[in-house]
Amino acid sequence: CADAVMRLRAEYLFSQNDWPRIRFNYTSGDTVKFSDWALGIKPIVKNNKVLFTKGSGSRDYSYRNFKRYMKSIFTYAGTASLSRELRRQEVSNIQIGDVFIKGGFPGHALLVVDVAKHKESGKKIFLLAQSYMPAQSIHIVRNFEQSELSPWYPEDFGAELRTPEWTFKRTALKRF
């Protein structure tokens, strides 16, 4: 599930040629940057430690190389590492691209894909998307708690956000 969140972020940044911002942490805590990867600086996992190669000196910012980078990220990163690298946000400041995340083994992540605000009351509602592994089948999550609002969720959902398969505390909202 974290794979989909990481993939969507990385695909967007790649489409903008914003290579320095494409970076994720392995579960070990080591940061792996696509801009380093493109220079041939590759991580090697040995005995639960991450070592980095020297690099080739040539640059490869191709989509093919980007996909190899993402495959490495999917192998060694997940909800546990992603939850540690994201910053906590207040639900009142919810934005598209924020993530409800429960780090762990297993953990889960839901991506905020839209936010709407009522003109008069100022109340917000939001849409959530999720996926499982591999990060290729992303879908909108239904709201079974409030079927009349589904698939939208209200900003004032209470102490816990209940989705069909997972429950998140209000404090689980985070941002890159």
Solvent accessible surface area in square Angstrom, and as a share of the most:
residue,aa,sasa,rsa
1,C,17,0.10
2,A,2,0.02
3,D,8,0.04
4,A,4,0.03
5,V,5,0.03
6,M,0,0.00
7,R,85,0.31
8,L,70,0.35
9,R,59,0.21
10,A,0,0.00
11,E,45,0.20
12,Y,131,0.50
13,L,3,0.01
14,F,30,0.13
15,S,76,0.49
16,Q,102,0.45
17,N,95,0.49
18,D,35,0.18
19,W,60,0.21
20,P,84,0.53
21,R,126,0.46
22,I,0,0.00
23,R,107,0.39
24,F,2,0.01
25,N,31,0.16
26,Y,4,0.01
27,T,55,0.32
28,S,66,0.42
29,G,42,0.41
30,D,46,0.24
31,T,49,0.28
32,V,2,0.01
33,K,68,0.29
34,F,0,0.00
35,S,24,0.15
36,D,47,0.24
37,W,22,0.08
38,A,3,0.02
39,L,52,0.26
40,G,16,0.15
41,I,46,0.23
42,K,61,0.26
43,P,19,0.12
44,I,83,0.42
45,V,55,0.31
46,K,126,0.53
47,N,139,0.71
48,N,142,0.73
49,K,139,0.59
50,V,21,0.12
51,L,97,0.48
52,F,90,0.37
53,T,49,0.28
54,K,194,0.82
55,G,31,0.30
56,S,83,0.53
57,G,67,0.64
58,S,74,0.48
59,R,175,0.64
60,D,55,0.29
61,Y,59,0.22
62,S,49,0.31
63,Y,91,0.35
64,R,179,0.65
65,N,5,0.03
66,F,1,0.00
67,K,112,0.47
68,R,111,0.40
69,Y,0,0.00
70,M,7,0.03
71,K,143,0.61
72,S,18,0.11
73,I,0,0.00
74,F,56,0.23
75,T,91,0.53
76,Y,91,0.35
77,A,11,0.09
78,G,20,0.19
79,T,11,0.07
80,A,8,0.07
81,S,1,0.01
82,L,1,0.00
83,S,16,0.10
84,R,148,0.54
85,E,51,0.23
86,L,11,0.06
87,R,137,0.50
88,R,122,0.45
89,Q,28,0.12
90,E,90,0.40
91,V,4,0.02
92,S,63,0.41
93,N,82,0.42
94,I,6,0.03
95,Q,93,0.41
96,I,109,0.56
97,G,31,0.30
98,D,1,0.01
99,V,0,0.00
100,F,0,0.00
101,I,7,0.03
102,K,83,0.35
103,G,37,0.35
104,G,21,0.20
105,F,166,0.69
106,P,115,0.72
107,G,9,0.09
108,H,1,0.00
109,A,1,0.01
110,L,0,0.00
111,L,22,0.11
112,V,0,0.00
113,V,48,0.28
114,D,51,0.27
115,V,36,0.20
116,A,41,0.32
117,K,134,0.57
118,H,99,0.44
119,K,199,0.84
120,E,157,0.70
121,S,70,0.45
122,G,28,0.27
123,K,128,0.54
124,K,35,0.15
125,I,49,0.25
126,F,0,0.00
127,L,26,0.13
128,L,0,0.00
129,A,4,0.03
130,Q,12,0.05
131,S,1,0.01
132,Y,98,0.37
133,M,143,0.64
134,P,85,0.54
135,A,4,0.03
136,Q,134,0.59
137,S,79,0.51
138,I,68,0.34
139,H,84,0.38
140,I,80,0.41
141,V,3,0.02
142,R,147,0.54
143,N,2,0.01
144,F,121,0.50
145,E,114,0.51
146,Q,66,0.29
147,S,86,0.56
148,E,149,0.67
149,L,49,0.24
150,S,34,0.22
151,P,48,0.30
152,W,60,0.21
153,Y,5,0.02
154,P,17,0.10
155,E,30,0.14
156,D,93,0.48
157,F,36,0.15
158,G,38,0.37
159,A,80,0.62
160,E,67,0.30
161,L,1,0.01
162,R,120,0.44
163,T,17,0.10
164,P,59,0.37
165,E,108,0.48
166,W,57,0.20
167,T,45,0.26
168,F,2,0.01
169,K,135,0.57
170,R,77,0.28
171,T,66,0.38
172,A,14,0.11
173,L,0,0.00
174,K,39,0.17
175,R,46,0.17
176,F,48,0.20
